[in-house]
Amino acid sequence: MSTTNLFRLLLLAALVFCSQLHAQNLVPNPGFETLSGSPTTAGSLNLATPWQGLNASPDIYSNQLSLPIGPCDNVNVPYNVGGYAPINVSGNSYAGIQIDPINNYREYISVPLSVQLIANELYRIEFWVLLADSSRFSCNRLGALFTNNIPIQSGTGVINFTPQIETANILSDTGHWTLVTGIYQATGVETYVTIGVFRDDTSPLFQKLDLNAKNSGCSSMDNSAYYYIDDVVVRPVTETVEITGDTIICPGEVAALYANCNVPFWWSNENNPSDTLSLSAFLNITPTVPTKYYLNGLFVTDSVTITIVPAPYINLGPDSMLCRNDSIKLDAFGFDVIKYEWSNSDTNSYLYVRDTGTYFVQVENLGCIASDTIRITDFLPNPIFTLGEDSTYCFYINDSLTLTAPIADSYFWKPGNEITSSLTIQHPAFYSCTITRSNGCTSTAYLDVAEVCEPTIFIPNAFTPDEDGINDYFGAFVNNVTSYSLRIQNRRGQTVFYTEDPSGAWDGKFEGSVAPIGVYVYRLNFTGLDLEGSKVKRKILGSITLFR
C-alpha cells in the first residue's frame, strides 16, 4: 500500500471497526470527572487537572457548580449556555470548545499522556462530541494531534499542525453524542494529545444552522460551532485483521465475508489487489471462478479463496411405468454426494419402489444441493410362462432333456447363463429361465430336475481265478442301487465271500486257500428307485462255476 493510501486510511474516522482491545487508557482524567474546584465561570478547563486550555479558554461543565455569574458563564450540567447536553455515559462533567469561523477563533484542550508512546506501535484515539443546541454553525475537521510537548497557540488562532486523526464528516447532531476515532502509529516521542480544529477558516467545511440569533443569551454562540467533549481514550492496540465467512459456495450463490478487525481496513481481490473493492465490514460477492480476496489492514493482510463447488448431478430418468408384481430401482448415486434424502425420508443412495406415484430425492455434496423427481404412472403386464413341474429323469438311459421357453425378446438361463430360447440339459440341477418382453417386463420360471434311474444288474456265470489277469474275480455289475449285499456259499453251505460294496468281487479263495473247482451259489440283495421315484427292493439267487 502506498504512503498516501495509508495516510488516507489513518484519517478515516468514520470507518466501521469490528472489535476493540480494552487495554489501559493512557489519558488521565478521561471523563473530566476529577476537578480541583467547582467551575463558576466559562474558561475553567484547568480545574480538570491535568487537562489544559491553550491561549483561548475552553470550558468545563459540571453539575457541582455554584450559581452562574452571567449568561455566558452558565456551565451547569445538563442545562447550560449551549442548551441541553447530558453526560455521555456516566459521571458529572464534560469539556467544551468553541470554533468561530467569522473571527478565526479556536479553542483546544490538551492533556499529557500517562506514558510516552512507543515507536511503531499502534494506538487508538477516541472521544465523544456533541454539538451545542445554541451553535450557529457546525463543521468537520475536528481531530486529535499527538506531540512531544504541549502545542503552542499563537493568540487565539489556529494551531498550524496537521492532526493525525481527523473526521471528514460534519458533526451536526445536537441530540446524540458522536464517536470520533482513529488509529495512529507512533513515532516514539509523543507525550501529549490535543483535541480541536487544526484548520483555518478556509479548510473546515462550516454549515450554518440558523440565520437568526439563538436564545442562549451569550452572543459569542451566535458566530460559533460549539462542541462538548467527553470520555477521551488513547489505548495501545495489537492489529487484528481476520476474515470469517463462506469460502465454499455453489454456482451462482453469494459468498458473505466478514471483516474481524480493530484497525481501518479495505477489501480487494487477486484481480486488482491494490484497488479498493469495499470499505464495509460485510462483503457479499458472487465469483464465477475460484478467486482470492484480501482484507487489508494497516500492516497486516488476511486472505481467503472462494471455491466454487459444482452442484451434484442427479438424474432418476424419465417418468415411466412399472411391471406388475415387480419393483424398480431408483438410483441417485453420485461419487461426490455425501447425503441423500428421499421423499419417504430414506437416506440410502437408491430406493426400490413397487407402486405408482411421484418419488423425489434431494442430494448434497459439500454444501451444494440438487434434486430430481420421477413419476411412476401405471403398471405393465408381465409375461407368464412355466417350464413344467419339477420332475425326475434318467440321464443314464436317455442322454439329454430339452427345456423350451415361450417367444420373448431375450432369454437368460441358469445355472449356465445361456441366452437361447431352449436349453438341452444332460445333468440334474435346479434350472431357471428369465425372459424379457418388448415392454421391458420380465418373468422367471423354475424347474428342478432330479435324476432317477431304475437299478440294472449283470451277473456272470463263471470265472477263472488263475491269476492270468483275465476273469480272475467274480462280482455283479450294478447301477442305480441305493443298498447292496452279495453272499457266495459252497456246497456245504459255508459262506466263502460276503460284501455290501457294489464294487466288491470274490478272488476265488476261502479262508486264505484256493477254493476248489466247482459250482457255488450266490444271493444278491439290492434296493433302488423306479422311474416314478418309488423305492423298490429286489433279490437274485443263482450259481457261479469256478474254473482253473
VMD Tcl script that draws the C-alpha trace (Angstrom):
set ca {
  {0.00 0.00 0.00}
  {1.30 3.47 -0.81}
  {2.11 6.02 1.90}
  {-0.68 8.23 0.58}
  {-3.25 5.47 0.88}
  {-2.04 4.62 4.37}
  {-2.30 8.25 5.48}
  {-5.77 8.45 3.92}
  {-6.86 5.40 5.88}
  {-5.46 6.80 9.11}
  {-7.66 9.85 8.68}
  {-10.89 7.95 8.03}
  {-12.51 8.39 11.41}
  {-15.93 7.17 10.33}
  {-14.86 3.70 9.22}
  {-16.61 0.70 10.77}
  {-14.37 -1.14 13.22}
  {-15.25 -4.68 14.10}
  {-13.67 -5.03 17.55}
  {-11.60 -3.03 20.02}
  {-8.95 -4.01 22.50}
  {-9.62 -2.74 26.02}
  {-6.05 -2.07 27.05}
  {-5.01 0.59 29.54}
  {-6.22 4.12 28.78}
  {-3.21 6.45 28.56}
  {-5.36 9.57 29.09}
  {-5.61 10.67 32.72}
  {-8.95 12.02 33.91}
  {-10.55 10.98 30.58}
  {-14.09 11.99 31.51}
  {-13.13 15.29 33.23}
  {-14.58 13.95 36.49}
  {-11.69 14.91 38.78}
  {-11.95 18.65 39.45}
  {-9.82 20.81 41.74}
  {-12.87 23.01 42.37}
  {-16.38 23.75 41.22}
  {-16.47 25.80 37.98}
  {-18.38 29.06 38.31}
  {-17.42 30.75 35.04}
  {-16.57 29.88 31.49}
  {-12.94 29.13 30.54}
  {-12.27 26.94 33.60}
  {-10.97 23.77 31.89}
  {-7.79 23.88 34.00}
  {-9.89 22.76 37.00}
  {-9.95 19.28 35.35}
  {-6.30 18.52 36.12}
  {-4.12 17.68 34.17}
  {-6.18 18.99 31.23}
  {-5.11 22.39 29.93}
  {-6.51 25.03 27.65}
  {-4.06 26.91 25.46}
  {-4.25 30.68 24.81}
  {-8.00 30.51 24.17}
  {-10.11 29.40 27.11}
  {-12.03 26.14 26.73}
  {-14.74 25.33 29.26}
  {-15.50 22.68 31.85}
  {-19.11 21.81 32.70}
  {-20.23 20.12 35.88}
  {-23.33 19.54 37.96}
  {-21.30 20.56 41.04}
  {-21.06 24.27 40.22}
  {-22.40 27.27 42.08}
  {-24.87 29.75 40.55}
  {-23.57 31.23 37.23}
  {-22.43 34.84 37.17}
  {-23.65 35.67 33.64}
  {-25.34 34.08 30.62}
  {-22.01 33.09 29.01}
  {-20.87 31.57 32.34}
  {-23.65 29.03 32.67}
  {-21.50 25.89 32.96}
  {-24.06 23.63 34.55}
  {-24.98 20.03 33.53}
  {-27.17 19.15 31.71}
  {-28.63 22.64 31.01}
  {-26.07 25.34 30.27}
  {-25.06 28.12 27.89}
  {-25.17 25.76 24.91}
  {-28.55 24.25 25.67}
  {-29.36 20.75 26.84}
  {-26.30 18.41 26.97}
  {-26.44 15.27 29.14}
  {-23.35 13.33 30.19}
  {-22.16 10.88 27.51}
  {-22.04 7.72 29.65}
  {-21.79 8.49 33.34}
  {-20.21 10.97 35.73}
  {-20.67 14.67 36.37}
  {-18.58 16.64 33.84}
  {-17.53 17.23 30.26}
  {-15.46 19.84 28.40}
  {-16.46 22.32 25.70}
  {-14.61 24.10 22.87}
  {-15.63 26.96 20.59}
  {-14.73 27.29 16.88}
  {-15.53 30.73 15.43}
  {-15.38 30.79 11.60}
  {-16.02 34.52 11.50}
  {-13.10 35.59 13.67}
  {-10.80 32.58 13.11}
  {-11.07 31.79 16.81}
  {-10.07 28.31 18.07}
  {-10.20 26.61 21.45}
  {-8.18 23.43 22.17}
  {-7.98 21.01 25.07}
  {-4.68 19.26 25.75}
  {-3.52 16.60 28.23}
  {-0.19 14.88 28.96}
  {-0.30 11.09 28.40}
  {0.44 8.83 31.32}
  {3.35 7.26 29.38}
  {5.28 8.18 26.26}
  {4.12 6.38 23.14}
  {6.31 3.59 21.77}
  {7.78 3.91 18.29}
  {5.95 1.99 15.55}
  {3.24 0.79 17.95}
  {-0.43 1.33 17.09}
  {-2.76 3.38 19.30}
  {-6.47 4.02 19.12}
  {-7.68 7.53 19.94}
  {-11.37 8.05 20.53}
  {-13.51 10.80 22.03}
  {-17.20 11.70 22.01}
  {-18.59 15.01 20.75}
  {-21.99 16.71 20.89}
  {-22.93 19.91 19.05}
  {-24.46 22.53 21.36}
  {-28.10 23.47 20.73}
  {-27.19 27.18 20.59}
  {-24.47 26.81 17.92}
  {-24.93 28.93 14.81}
  {-22.61 26.62 12.83}
  {-21.49 23.00 12.62}
  {-18.25 21.89 10.99}
  {-15.98 18.98 10.15}
  {-12.21 18.58 10.61}
  {-12.42 18.03 14.36}
  {-9.31 15.99 15.20}
  {-6.59 14.88 17.60}
  {-2.92 15.87 17.49}
  {-0.11 13.84 19.14}
  {3.03 15.84 20.01}
  {6.14 15.53 22.19}
  {5.25 18.75 24.06}
  {2.15 20.79 24.62}
  {1.44 22.74 21.37}
  {1.96 26.48 21.22}
  {-1.04 28.54 20.13}
  {-0.37 31.98 18.67}
  {-3.02 34.21 20.16}
  {-6.41 32.57 19.78}
  {-5.90 31.43 16.19}
  {-5.33 28.09 14.51}
  {-2.51 25.78 15.60}
  {-0.77 25.08 12.32}
  {-0.11 21.35 12.74}
  {-1.73 18.54 10.83}
  {-3.57 16.27 13.26}
  {-3.01 12.55 12.96}
  {-6.73 11.82 13.47}
  {-9.38 13.99 11.85}
  {-13.03 13.50 10.93}
  {-14.17 14.37 7.43}
  {-17.86 14.29 8.40}
  {-19.76 17.38 9.51}
  {-20.67 16.91 13.18}
  {-24.17 18.34 13.40}
  {-26.02 16.06 15.84}
  {-27.34 18.04 18.81}
  {-29.32 15.13 20.29}
  {-26.81 12.27 20.43}
  {-23.12 12.03 21.23}
  {-20.96 11.10 18.21}
  {-17.80 8.99 18.41}
  {-14.66 10.30 16.72}
  {-11.99 7.59 16.47}
  {-8.92 6.53 14.54}
  {-5.67 4.56 14.62}
  {-2.25 6.18 14.95}
  {1.21 4.66 14.55}
  {3.54 6.38 16.98}
  {6.98 7.75 16.20}
  {8.05 7.20 19.80}
  {8.32 10.81 21.12}
  {4.64 11.63 21.74}
  {3.69 12.67 25.27}
  {0.63 14.93 24.66}
  {-2.68 14.67 22.85}
  {-4.62 17.82 21.87}
  {-8.20 18.00 20.56}
  {-9.66 20.74 18.37}
  {-9.93 22.01 14.78}
  {-6.44 22.38 13.29}
  {-7.53 24.19 10.12}
  {-8.08 27.80 9.26}
  {-11.44 29.08 8.14}
  {-10.85 28.09 4.51}
  {-10.27 24.40 5.29}
  {-13.11 23.27 7.57}
  {-16.50 22.93 5.96}
  {-18.79 25.08 8.09}
  {-22.52 24.70 7.82}
  {-24.80 27.45 9.07}
  {-27.65 26.06 11.12}
  {-29.76 29.19 11.80}
  {-29.71 32.65 10.28}
  {-31.31 34.19 13.35}
  {-29.81 34.71 16.76}
  {-30.01 31.79 19.16}
  {-31.60 32.14 22.58}
  {-28.62 31.21 24.72}
  {-28.20 34.72 25.96}
  {-24.48 34.52 25.06}
  {-23.68 36.45 21.87}
  {-20.45 34.51 21.21}
  {-22.59 31.45 20.40}
  {-24.15 33.35 17.50}
  {-20.95 33.10 15.45}
  {-19.67 29.70 16.60}
  {-19.66 25.98 16.22}
  {-19.59 24.84 19.85}
  {-18.82 21.22 20.77}
  {-18.98 19.36 24.07}
  {-16.26 16.68 24.50}
  {-16.30 13.70 26.84}
  {-14.59 10.33 27.50}
  {-11.24 10.71 25.76}
  {-9.31 7.44 25.30}
  {-5.85 6.57 23.96}
  {-5.13 2.84 24.08}
  {-2.42 0.65 22.57}
  {-3.81 -1.90 20.13}
  {-2.44 -5.04 18.52}
  {-3.60 -5.11 14.93}
  {-6.22 -7.76 14.27}
  {-7.16 -8.44 10.66}
  {-9.16 -11.61 10.09}
  {-11.70 -12.81 7.52}
  {-14.59 -15.04 8.51}
  {-17.49 -16.30 6.45}
  {-18.22 -18.51 3.45}
  {-15.31 -19.95 1.50}
  {-17.15 -22.69 -0.41}
  {-20.20 -21.79 -2.49}
  {-22.35 -23.33 -5.19}
  {-22.50 -21.82 -8.69}
  {-24.49 -18.58 -8.63}
  {-24.56 -18.31 -4.85}
  {-23.44 -15.27 -2.84}
  {-20.42 -15.63 -0.57}
  {-20.66 -13.48 2.57}
  {-17.30 -12.43 4.08}
  {-16.97 -10.54 7.36}
  {-14.08 -8.34 8.48}
  {-13.00 -9.04 12.05}
  {-10.52 -6.26 12.73}
  {-9.70 -3.41 15.06}
  {-7.98 -1.03 12.61}
  {-9.08 0.72 9.42}
  {-9.34 -1.79 6.58}
  {-10.20 -2.21 2.92}
  {-11.13 -5.15 0.70}
  {-9.51 -6.17 -2.58}
  {-9.13 -9.30 -4.68}
  {-6.42 -11.05 -6.64}
  {-7.56 -9.47 -9.91}
  {-6.88 -5.93 -8.61}
  {-5.08 -6.31 -5.28}
  {-4.26 -2.58 -4.99}
  {-7.78 -1.33 -5.76}
  {-10.33 -0.84 -3.01}
  {-13.23 -3.22 -3.51}
  {-15.17 -2.14 -0.41}
  {-14.79 -0.44 2.97}
  {-17.76 -2.23 4.51}
  {-17.41 -4.79 7.29}
  {-19.53 -7.15 5.19}
  {-18.52 -8.19 1.68}
  {-21.02 -10.05 -0.47}
  {-19.58 -11.42 -3.72}
  {-20.64 -13.87 -6.42}
  {-17.48 -15.10 -8.16}
  {-17.83 -17.37 -11.19}
  {-14.34 -18.87 -10.81}
  {-12.20 -19.55 -7.72}
  {-10.98 -16.14 -6.50}
  {-8.77 -14.96 -3.64}
  {-9.97 -11.98 -1.58}
  {-7.82 -9.79 0.67}
  {-8.66 -7.90 3.85}
  {-6.00 -5.20 4.13}
  {-5.32 -3.55 7.48}
  {-2.63 -1.04 8.23}
  {0.24 -3.52 8.27}
  {-1.47 -6.92 8.31}
  {-3.34 -8.65 5.47}
  {-5.57 -11.70 5.61}
  {-6.86 -13.61 2.61}
  {-9.30 -16.37 1.70}
  {-10.01 -18.16 -1.55}
  {-13.63 -18.64 -2.53}
  {-14.02 -22.11 -4.02}
  {-16.95 -22.91 -6.29}
  {-18.21 -26.46 -5.87}
  {-20.28 -27.84 -8.77}
  {-23.73 -28.92 -7.74}
  {-24.11 -32.72 -7.63}
  {-25.52 -34.37 -10.77}
  {-28.76 -36.26 -10.24}
  {-30.99 -37.92 -12.86}
  {-33.64 -40.50 -11.95}
  {-34.58 -40.86 -15.59}
  {-37.85 -40.07 -17.38}
  {-41.28 -40.80 -15.98}
  {-42.10 -44.46 -16.58}
  {-44.41 -47.40 -15.85}
  {-43.79 -50.31 -13.52}
  {-44.02 -54.00 -14.37}
  {-46.79 -55.60 -12.33}
  {-45.65 -57.60 -9.31}
  {-42.17 -56.21 -9.83}
  {-40.04 -53.38 -8.44}
  {-37.83 -50.72 -9.98}
  {-34.59 -49.40 -8.51}
  {-34.32 -45.59 -8.45}
  {-30.59 -44.82 -8.27}
  {-29.37 -41.37 -7.17}
  {-25.74 -42.36 -6.52}
  {-23.05 -39.73 -7.13}
  {-19.33 -40.01 -6.37}
  {-19.29 -36.59 -4.70}
  {-22.60 -36.94 -2.86}
  {-22.44 -37.16 0.94}
  {-26.15 -37.00 1.78}
  {-29.32 -38.44 0.27}
  {-32.90 -37.79 1.32}
  {-35.90 -39.35 -0.44}
  {-39.49 -38.22 -0.21}
  {-40.17 -41.09 2.22}
  {-37.20 -39.94 4.43}
  {-34.99 -42.84 3.27}
  {-31.29 -41.86 3.28}
  {-29.81 -44.56 1.01}
  {-28.43 -43.75 -2.43}
  {-31.13 -45.90 -4.01}
  {-34.81 -46.68 -3.48}
  {-36.82 -49.70 -4.61}
  {-40.42 -48.81 -5.49}
  {-43.31 -51.19 -6.14}
  {-46.23 -48.78 -6.50}
  {-47.25 -45.97 -8.80}
  {-46.73 -42.42 -7.55}
  {-44.31 -39.48 -7.51}
  {-40.88 -40.01 -5.98}
  {-38.48 -37.20 -5.03}
  {-34.82 -37.23 -3.94}
  {-32.54 -34.42 -2.74}
  {-28.76 -34.90 -2.76}
  {-25.98 -32.79 -1.25}
  {-22.21 -32.70 -1.67}
  {-20.02 -30.11 0.08}
  {-22.90 -27.71 0.67}
  {-24.49 -27.78 -2.79}
  {-27.93 -29.32 -3.26}
  {-29.64 -30.84 -6.28}
  {-32.90 -32.74 -6.65}
  {-34.93 -34.76 -9.15}
  {-38.44 -36.19 -9.38}
  {-39.78 -39.23 -11.22}
  {-43.39 -40.35 -11.69}
  {-44.43 -43.99 -11.96}
  {-47.72 -43.67 -13.82}
  {-49.07 -47.21 -14.43}
  {-48.44 -50.97 -14.40}
  {-47.29 -53.05 -17.40}
  {-48.23 -56.72 -17.86}
  {-45.57 -59.32 -17.10}
  {-45.11 -62.36 -19.37}
  {-46.37 -65.57 -17.75}
  {-44.83 -68.97 -18.55}
  {-43.67 -72.22 -16.99}
  {-41.01 -74.82 -17.68}
  {-43.25 -77.52 -16.33}
  {-43.46 -79.22 -12.98}
  {-40.44 -80.45 -11.12}
  {-39.64 -83.92 -12.48}
  {-37.29 -86.90 -12.48}
  {-35.26 -88.05 -15.44}
  {-32.73 -90.82 -16.11}
  {-29.76 -89.41 -17.97}
  {-28.14 -92.87 -17.76}
  {-30.70 -94.29 -20.14}
  {-31.55 -91.09 -22.11}
  {-28.64 -88.78 -22.97}
  {-30.38 -85.38 -22.63}
  {-33.53 -83.39 -21.89}
  {-34.61 -80.20 -23.75}
  {-36.32 -77.28 -21.94}
  {-38.13 -74.66 -24.06}
  {-39.24 -71.08 -23.16}
  {-42.02 -69.12 -24.97}
  {-41.31 -66.41 -27.55}
  {-39.65 -63.34 -25.98}
  {-37.12 -60.61 -26.78}
  {-34.37 -62.12 -24.65}
  {-33.62 -65.21 -22.54}
  {-31.31 -65.95 -19.65}
  {-30.87 -69.46 -18.25}
  {-29.25 -70.53 -15.02}
  {-27.04 -72.08 -13.81}
  {-25.19 -71.98 -17.16}
  {-26.04 -68.36 -18.24}
  {-27.25 -69.45 -21.70}
  {-29.25 -66.92 -23.75}
  {-31.07 -69.24 -26.18}
  {-34.82 -69.85 -26.32}
  {-34.35 -73.55 -25.49}
  {-31.84 -75.45 -23.39}
  {-30.65 -79.06 -23.67}
  {-29.57 -80.39 -20.32}
  {-27.54 -83.52 -19.55}
  {-27.27 -83.30 -15.80}
  {-29.68 -82.97 -12.90}
  {-29.87 -79.43 -11.40}
  {-32.18 -76.59 -10.39}
  {-32.83 -74.68 -13.63}
  {-34.37 -71.21 -14.21}
  {-35.12 -69.09 -17.25}
  {-35.79 -65.35 -17.24}
  {-37.48 -63.92 -20.32}
  {-37.90 -60.25 -21.24}
  {-40.65 -58.90 -23.50}
  {-40.58 -55.73 -25.62}
  {-42.17 -53.65 -22.82}
  {-39.15 -54.36 -20.64}
  {-41.01 -56.53 -18.16}
  {-39.54 -59.86 -17.16}
  {-40.71 -63.14 -15.77}
  {-38.81 -66.13 -14.41}
  {-39.77 -69.79 -14.33}
  {-38.03 -72.57 -12.40}
  {-37.64 -76.33 -12.82}
  {-35.93 -78.79 -10.50}
  {-34.69 -81.82 -12.48}
  {-33.61 -84.82 -10.41}
  {-32.04 -87.89 -11.97}
  {-33.87 -91.17 -11.14}
  {-32.94 -94.42 -12.95}
  {-34.11 -97.99 -12.27}
  {-31.37 -100.36 -11.00}
  {-29.55 -102.50 -13.61}
  {-27.77 -105.76 -12.69}
  {-25.45 -108.07 -14.68}
  {-24.07 -111.26 -13.08}
  {-21.58 -113.55 -14.95}
  {-21.97 -117.36 -14.58}
  {-18.28 -118.37 -14.35}
  {-14.81 -117.04 -13.60}
  {-11.21 -118.35 -13.68}
  {-9.14 -117.12 -10.70}
  {-5.82 -118.39 -12.10}
  {-4.09 -115.04 -11.81}
  {-3.61 -114.65 -15.56}
  {-5.25 -111.26 -15.37}
  {-8.34 -112.45 -17.27}
  {-11.66 -113.09 -15.47}
  {-9.85 -113.60 -12.15}
  {-12.70 -112.16 -9.99}
  {-16.39 -112.73 -9.61}
  {-18.81 -109.90 -8.80}
  {-22.03 -108.27 -10.01}
  {-22.08 -105.22 -12.30}
  {-24.73 -102.85 -10.85}
  {-26.03 -99.29 -11.41}
  {-28.50 -97.03 -9.61}
  {-28.78 -99.07 -6.41}
  {-29.24 -97.47 -3.01}
  {-28.24 -100.58 -0.97}
  {-26.49 -103.83 -1.93}
  {-25.22 -107.18 -0.49}
  {-23.67 -110.26 -2.15}
  {-23.23 -113.65 -0.37}
  {-21.47 -116.71 -2.01}
  {-21.64 -120.23 -0.45}
  {-20.09 -123.64 -1.26}
  {-21.92 -126.95 -1.43}
  {-21.58 -127.40 2.34}
  {-23.41 -124.11 2.95}
  {-20.29 -122.33 4.07}
  {-20.06 -118.63 3.18}
  {-16.90 -118.22 1.16}
  {-17.44 -114.46 0.34}
  {-19.67 -111.61 1.52}
  {-19.72 -107.86 0.62}
  {-22.04 -104.85 0.80}
  {-19.87 -102.88 -1.63}
  {-21.32 -102.91 -5.17}
  {-17.74 -102.86 -6.49}
  {-16.59 -105.75 -4.28}
  {-15.56 -109.08 -6.01}
  {-14.53 -112.66 -4.93}
  {-10.95 -113.70 -5.76}
  {-11.67 -117.50 -5.58}
  {-10.12 -118.11 -2.18}
  {-11.65 -119.41 1.05}
  {-10.04 -118.95 4.45}
  {-6.77 -117.97 2.74}
  {-6.57 -121.07 0.49}
  {-7.52 -121.64 -3.12}
  {-11.14 -122.75 -3.33}
  {-11.78 -125.98 -5.25}
  {-13.19 -126.04 -8.80}
  {-16.92 -126.40 -8.84}
  {-20.29 -124.75 -8.62}
  {-21.06 -122.14 -5.93}
  {-24.37 -120.49 -5.18}
  {-24.90 -116.73 -4.54}
  {-27.59 -114.49 -3.14}
  {-27.77 -110.79 -4.23}
  {-29.98 -108.28 -2.34}
  {-30.40 -104.68 -3.50}
  {-32.75 -101.64 -3.32}
  {-33.28 -98.67 -5.68}
  {-35.92 -96.38 -7.21}
  {-38.24 -96.99 -10.10}
  {-38.95 -94.37 -12.81}
  {-41.69 -92.87 -10.68}
  {-39.24 -92.32 -7.83}
  {-40.69 -95.07 -5.67}
  {-38.43 -97.37 -3.64}
  {-38.03 -100.95 -4.91}
  {-36.39 -103.96 -3.21}
  {-35.08 -106.99 -5.14}
  {-33.36 -110.37 -4.52}
  {-31.48 -112.52 -7.07}
  {-30.43 -116.19 -6.48}
  {-28.04 -118.02 -8.79}
  {-24.89 -120.10 -9.21}
  {-21.40 -119.47 -10.46}
  {-18.84 -122.01 -11.72}
  {-15.21 -121.66 -10.67}
  {-12.73 -122.94 -13.31}
  {-8.95 -123.08 -13.20}
}
mol new
graphics top color blue
foreach p $ca { graphics top sphere $p radius 0.5 }
foreach p [lrange $ca 0 end-1] q [lrange $ca 1 end] { graphics top cylinder $p $q radius 0.2 }
display resetview
